[in-house]
Amino acid sequence: MLRRLRSEGVPWISVQLAIQDHLPETLDDRFQRAYQLVPQVLNAVFGLKNEGWESYRVDGKTHVRAASQRGAPTVKPTPAS
Protein backbone atom coordinates (compact mmCIF):
# COMPACT_ATOMS: atom_id res chain seq x y z
CA MET A 1 0.00 0.00 0.00
CA LEU A 2 2.86 2.43 0.73
CA ARG A 3 4.14 2.09 -2.82
CA ARG A 4 0.71 2.95 -4.21
CA LEU A 5 0.30 5.83 -1.75
CA ARG A 6 3.60 7.22 -3.02
CA SER A 7 2.53 6.92 -6.65
CA GLU A 8 -1.03 6.84 -7.99
CA GLY A 9 -2.78 6.88 -4.60
CA VAL A 10 -5.45 4.65 -3.09
CA PRO A 11 -9.10 4.99 -2.11
CA TRP A 12 -9.61 6.36 1.42
CA ILE A 13 -11.54 3.20 2.26
CA SER A 14 -8.43 1.08 1.58
CA VAL A 15 -6.48 2.97 4.23
CA GLN A 16 -9.49 2.87 6.55
CA LEU A 17 -9.85 -0.91 6.25
CA ALA A 18 -6.11 -1.44 6.80
CA ILE A 19 -6.35 0.58 10.02
CA GLN A 20 -9.50 -1.27 11.08
CA ASP A 21 -7.67 -4.58 10.72
CA HIS A 22 -5.25 -3.42 13.43
CA LEU A 23 -7.86 -2.22 15.93
CA PRO A 24 -9.08 -4.53 18.69
CA GLU A 25 -12.15 -6.50 17.63
CA THR A 26 -13.77 -5.60 20.96
CA LEU A 27 -13.65 -1.86 20.13
CA ASP A 28 -17.10 -0.41 19.54
CA ASP A 29 -17.64 0.92 16.00
CA ARG A 30 -14.20 -0.05 14.68
CA PHE A 31 -15.16 1.04 11.16
CA GLN A 32 -15.99 4.62 12.25
CA ARG A 33 -12.94 4.82 14.52
CA ALA A 34 -10.71 3.68 11.65
CA TYR A 35 -12.29 6.38 9.44
CA GLN A 36 -11.43 9.01 12.05
CA LEU A 37 -7.85 7.73 12.31
CA VAL A 38 -7.03 7.95 8.58
CA PRO A 39 -5.80 11.60 8.70
CA GLN A 40 -3.80 10.96 11.88
CA VAL A 41 -2.10 7.92 10.37
CA LEU A 42 -1.32 9.73 7.10
CA ASN A 43 0.04 12.71 9.09
CA ALA A 44 2.29 10.37 11.07
CA VAL A 45 3.60 8.64 7.94
CA PHE A 46 3.83 11.49 5.41
CA GLY A 47 3.49 14.76 7.34
CA LEU A 48 0.64 17.24 7.43
CA LYS A 49 -2.16 17.22 4.90
CA ASN A 50 -1.42 19.32 1.79
CA GLU A 51 2.27 19.20 2.68
CA GLY A 52 2.99 15.49 3.03
CA TRP A 53 -0.20 13.98 1.65
CA GLU A 54 -3.28 15.05 -0.24
CA SER A 55 -6.80 13.88 -0.92
CA TYR A 56 -8.60 14.02 -4.25
CA ARG A 57 -11.81 12.70 -5.81
CA VAL A 58 -12.19 9.99 -8.42
CA ASP A 59 -15.72 9.18 -9.58
CA GLY A 60 -17.12 10.77 -6.43
CA LYS A 61 -14.90 8.77 -4.07
CA THR A 62 -12.09 10.18 -1.94
CA HIS A 63 -8.57 8.94 -2.68
CA VAL A 64 -5.33 9.80 -0.90
CA ARG A 65 -1.68 9.88 -1.91
CA ALA A 66 1.64 11.22 -0.75
CA ALA A 67 2.04 14.79 -1.96
CA SER A 68 4.38 15.38 -4.85
CA GLN A 69 7.70 16.98 -4.14
CA ARG A 70 6.75 20.31 -5.73
CA GLY A 71 9.37 22.89 -5.05
CA ALA A 72 11.92 20.34 -3.95
CA PRO A 73 15.42 21.31 -5.02
CA THR A 74 16.68 19.45 -8.03
CA VAL A 75 20.17 18.07 -8.05
CA LYS A 76 22.02 18.74 -11.28
CA PRO A 77 24.57 16.14 -12.32
CA THR A 78 28.14 17.31 -12.26
CA PRO A 79 30.08 16.91 -15.51
CA ALA A 80 32.59 14.09 -15.60
CA SER A 81 36.23 15.24 -15.54
C-alpha positions in Angstrom: 0.0 0.0 0.0 2.9 2.4 0.7 4.1 2.1 -2.8 0.7 3.0 -4.2 0.3 5.8 -1.8 3.6 7.2 -3.0 2.5 6.9 -6.7 -1.0 6.8 -8.0 -2.8 6.9 -4.6 -5.5 4.6 -3.1 -9.1 5.0 -2.1 -9.6 6.4 1.4 -11.5 3.2 2.3 -8.4 1.1 1.6 -6.5 3.0 4.2 -9.5 2.9 6.6 -9.8 -0.9 6.2 -6.1 -1.4 6.8 -6.4 0.6 10.0 -9.5 -1.3 11.1 -7.7 -4.6 10.7 -5.3 -3.4 13.4 -7.9 -2.2 15.9 -9.1 -4.5 18.7 -12.2 -6.5 17.6 -13.8 -5.6 21.0 -13.6 -1.9 20.1 -17.1 -0.4 19.5 -17.6 0.9 16.0 -14.2 -0.1 14.7 -15.2 1.0 11.2 -16.0 4.6 12.2 -12.9 4.8 14.5 -10.7 3.7 11.6 -12.3 6.4 9.4 -11.4 9.0 12.0 -7.9 7.7 12.3 -7.0 8.0 8.6 -5.8 11.6 8.7 -3.8 11.0 11.9 -2.1 7.9 10.4 -1.3 9.7 7.1 0.0 12.7 9.1 2.3 10.4 11.1 3.6 8.6 7.9 3.8 11.5 5.4 3.5 14.8 7.3 0.6 17.2 7.4 -2.2 17.2 4.9 -1.4 19.3 1.8 2.3 19.2 2.7 3.0 15.5 3.0 -0.2 14.0 1.6 -3.3 15.0 -0.2 -6.8 13.9 -0.9 -8.6 14.0 -4.2 -11.8 12.7 -5.8 -12.2 10.0 -8.4 -15.7 9.2 -9.6 -17.1 10.8 -6.4 -14.9 8.8 -4.1 -12.1 10.2 -1.9 -8.6 8.9 -2.7 -5.3 9.8 -0.9 -1.7 9.9 -1.9 1.6 11.2 -0.7 2.0 14.8 -2.0 4.4 15.4 -4.9 7.7 17.0 -4.1 6.7 20.3 -5.7 9.4 22.9 -5.1 11.9 20.3 -3.9 15.4 21.3 -5.0 16.7 19.5 -8.0 20.2 18.1 -8.1 22.0 18.7 -11.3 24.6 16.1 -12.3 28.1 17.3 -12.3 30.1 16.9 -15.5 32.6 14.1 -15.6 36.2 15.2 -15.5 
